Amino acid sequence: MDIDFVFKIAAIGIIVAVLNQVLIRSGREEQAMMTTLAGLIVVLMMIVGQISELFSTIKYLFNL
């Protein structure tokens, strides 16, 4: 896992947090919740790819 991957997740987190605060301050709590949920789904999809790669590496390492 590269440090770039961690920075991408951090950048998504910062963007989602800022958007969340802006939407809450403007009285759009529903959109703020959807933005947060969308950010979470994007990050989870990124992590699933890395976990798949980890399992493939472990499988190769133990010759399974």
C-alpha distances in whole Angstrom, upper triangle without the diagonal:
4,7,8,7,8,11,12,12,14,16,17,18,20,22,23,24,26,28,28,30,32,33,34,37,38,39,37,35,34,32,30,30,29,26,25,24,23,20,19,19,17,14,15,15,12,10,13,11,8,10,12,10,9,13,14,12,14,17,17,17,20,22,22
4,5,5,7,9,10,12,13,15,16,18,19,21,22,23,25,27,28,30,31,32,34,36,37,38,36,35,35,32,30,30,29,26,25,25,23,20,20,21,18,15,17,17,13,12,15,13,10,13,15,13,13,17,17,15,18,21,20,20,23,25,26
4,5,5,6,9,10,11,12,14,15,17,18,20,21,23,24,26,27,29,30,32,33,35,36,34,33,33,31,29,28,28,25,23,24,23,19,19,21,18,15,17,18,14,14,17,16,13,16,18,16,16,20,20,19,21,24,24,23,26,28,29
4,5,5,6,9,10,10,12,14,15,16,18,20,21,22,24,26,27,28,30,32,33,35,32,32,31,29,27,27,26,23,22,23,21,18,18,19,16,14,16,16,12,13,16,15,13,16,18,16,17,21,21,20,22,25,25,25,28,29,30
4,5,5,6,9,10,11,12,14,16,17,18,20,21,22,25,26,27,29,31,32,33,31,30,29,27,25,25,24,21,19,20,18,15,15,16,13,10,12,12,9,9,13,11,10,13,15,14,14,18,18,18,20,23,23,23,26,28,28
4,5,5,6,9,10,11,12,14,15,16,19,20,21,23,25,26,27,29,31,32,30,28,28,26,24,23,23,20,18,19,18,15,14,16,14,10,13,14,11,10,14,14,11,14,17,16,16,19,21,20,21,24,25,25,27,29,29
4,5,5,6,9,10,10,12,14,15,16,18,20,21,23,24,26,27,29,30,28,27,28,25,23,23,23,19,18,19,18,14,15,17,14,12,15,16,12,13,17,16,15,17,20,19,19,23,24,23,25,28,28,28,31,33,33
4,5,5,6,9,10,11,12,14,16,17,18,20,21,22,24,26,27,29,26,26,25,23,21,21,20,17,16,17,15,12,13,14,11,9,12,13,10,11,15,14,13,16,18,18,19,22,23,23,25,27,28,28,31,32,32
4,5,5,6,9,10,11,12,14,15,16,18,20,21,22,24,26,27,25,23,23,21,19,18,18,15,13,14,13,9,10,12,9,6,10,11,9,9,13,13,12,15,17,17,18,21,22,22,24,26,27,28,30,32,31
4,5,5,6,9,10,10,12,14,15,17,18,20,21,23,25,26,24,23,23,21,18,19,19,16,14,16,15,11,12,14,12,10,13,15,12,13,16,17,16,18,21,21,21,24,26,25,27,29,30,30,33,35,34
4,5,5,6,9,10,11,12,14,16,17,18,20,21,23,24,23,22,22,20,17,18,18,14,13,16,14,11,12,15,12,11,14,15,13,15,18,18,18,20,23,22,23,26,27,27,29,32,32,33,35,37,37
4,6,5,6,8,10,11,12,14,15,16,18,20,21,22,20,19,19,17,15,15,14,11,10,12,10,7,9,11,9,8,11,13,11,13,16,17,17,19,21,22,22,25,26,27,29,31,32,32,35,36,36
4,6,5,6,9,10,10,12,14,15,16,18,20,21,19,18,18,16,13,14,14,11,9,11,11,7,8,12,10,9,12,14,13,14,17,18,18,20,22,23,23,26,28,28,29,32,33,33,35,37,37
4,5,5,6,9,10,11,12,14,15,17,19,20,19,18,19,17,14,15,16,12,11,14,13,10,12,15,13,12,16,18,16,17,21,21,21,23,26,26,26,29,31,31,32,35,36,36,39,40,40
4,5,5,6,8,10,11,12,14,16,17,18,17,16,17,14,12,14,14,10,10,13,12,9,12,14,12,12,16,17,16,18,21,22,22,24,26,27,28,30,32,32,34,36,37,38,40,42,41
4,6,5,6,9,10,10,12,14,15,16,14,13,14,11,9,10,10,7,6,9,9,6,9,12,11,11,14,16,16,17,20,21,21,23,25,26,27,29,31,32,33,35,37,37,40,41,40
4,6,5,6,9,10,11,12,14,15,14,13,15,13,9,11,12,9,8,11,12,9,11,14,14,14,16,19,18,19,22,24,24,25,28,29,29,31,33,34,35,37,39,39,41,43,42
4,5,5,6,9,10,11,12,14,14,13,15,13,10,12,14,10,10,14,14,12,14,17,16,16,19,21,21,22,25,26,26,28,31,31,32,34,36,37,38,40,41,42,44,46,45
4,5,5,6,9,10,11,12,11,11,12,10,7,10,11,7,9,12,12,10,13,16,15,16,19,20,20,22,25,26,26,28,30,31,32,34,36,37,38,40,42,43,45,46,45
4,6,5,6,9,10,11,9,8,10,8,5,7,9,7,7,10,11,10,12,15,15,16,18,20,21,22,24,26,27,28,30,32,32,34,36,37,38,40,42,43,44,46,45
4,5,5,6,9,10,10,9,12,11,8,10,13,11,10,14,15,14,16,19,19,19,22,24,24,25,28,29,30,31,33,35,35,37,39,40,41,43,45,45,47,49,48
4,6,5,6,9,9,10,12,10,8,12,13,11,12,16,16,15,18,20,20,21,23,25,25,27,29,31,31,33,35,36,37,39,41,42,43,45,47,47,49,51,50
4,5,5,6,5,6,9,7,5,9,10,9,11,14,14,14,17,19,19,20,23,24,25,27,29,30,31,33,35,36,37,39,41,42,43,45,47,47,49,51,49
4,5,5,5,5,9,8,6,9,12,11,11,14,16,16,18,20,21,22,24,26,27,28,30,32,33,34,36,37,38,40,42,43,44,46,48,48,50,52,50
4,5,8,8,12,12,10,13,15,14,15,18,19,19,21,23,24,25,27,29,29,31,33,35,35,37,39,40,41,43,45,46,47,49,51,51,53,55,53
4,6,8,11,10,10,13,15,14,16,18,19,20,22,24,24,26,28,29,30,32,34,36,36,38,40,41,42,44,46,47,48,50,52,53,54,56,54
4,6,9,9,9,12,14,14,15,18,19,20,22,23,25,26,28,29,31,32,34,36,37,38,40,41,42,44,46,47,48,50,52,53,54,56,54
4,6,6,6,9,10,11,13,15,16,17,19,20,21,23,25,26,28,29,31,33,34,35,37,39,39,41,43,44,45,47,49,50,51,53,51
4,6,5,6,9,10,11,12,14,15,17,18,20,21,23,24,26,27,29,31,32,33,35,37,37,39,41,42,43,45,47,48,49,51,49
4,5,5,6,9,10,11,12,14,15,17,18,20,21,23,25,26,27,29,31,31,33,35,36,37,39,41,42,43,45,46,48,49,47
4,5,5,6,9,10,10,12,14,15,16,18,20,21,23,24,26,27,29,30,32,34,35,36,38,39,41,42,44,45,47,48,46
4,5,5,6,9,10,11,12,14,15,17,18,20,21,23,24,27,28,29,31,32,33,35,37,38,39,41,43,44,45,47,45
4,5,5,6,9,10,11,12,14,16,16,18,20,21,22,25,26,27,29,31,31,33,35,36,37,39,41,42,43,44,43
4,5,5,6,9,10,10,12,14,15,16,18,20,21,23,25,25,27,29,30,31,33,35,36,37,39,41,42,43,41
4,5,5,6,9,10,11,12,14,15,17,19,20,22,23,24,26,28,29,31,32,34,35,36,38,39,41,42,41
4,5,5,6,9,10,11,12,14,16,17,18,21,22,22,25,26,27,29,31,32,33,35,37,37,39,40,39
4,5,5,6,9,10,10,12,14,15,16,19,20,21,22,25,25,27,29,30,31,33,35,36,37,38,37
4,5,5,6,9,10,11,13,14,15,17,19,20,21,23,25,26,28,29,31,32,34,35,37,38,36
4,5,5,6,9,10,11,12,14,16,17,18,20,22,23,25,26,28,29,31,32,33,35,36,35
4,5,5,6,9,10,11,12,15,16,16,18,20,21,22,24,26,27,28,30,31,33,34,33
4,5,5,6,9,10,10,13,15,15,17,19,20,21,23,25,26,27,29,30,32,33,31
4,5,5,6,9,10,11,13,15,16,17,19,21,22,23,25,26,28,29,31,32,31
4,5,5,6,9,10,11,12,14,16,17,19,20,21,23,25,26,27,29,30,29
4,5,5,6,9,10,10,12,14,15,16,18,20,21,22,24,25,27,28,27
4,5,5,7,9,10,11,13,15,16,17,19,20,21,23,25,26,27,26
4,6,6,7,9,10,11,13,15,16,17,19,21,22,23,25,26,25
4,5,5,6,9,10,10,12,14,15,17,18,20,21,23,24,23
4,5,5,6,9,10,11,12,14,15,16,18,20,21,22,21
4,5,5,6,9,10,11,13,14,15,17,18,20,21,20
4,5,5,6,9,10,11,12,14,15,16,19,20,19
4,5,5,6,9,10,11,12,14,15,17,18,17
4,5,5,6,9,10,11,12,14,16,16,15
4,5,5,6,9,10,11,12,14,15,15
4,5,5,6,9,10,10,12,14,14
4,5,5,6,9,10,11,12,11
4,5,5,6,9,10,10,10
4,5,5,6,9,10,10
4,5,5,6,8,8
4,5,6,6,5
4,6,5,7
4,6,8
4,6
4
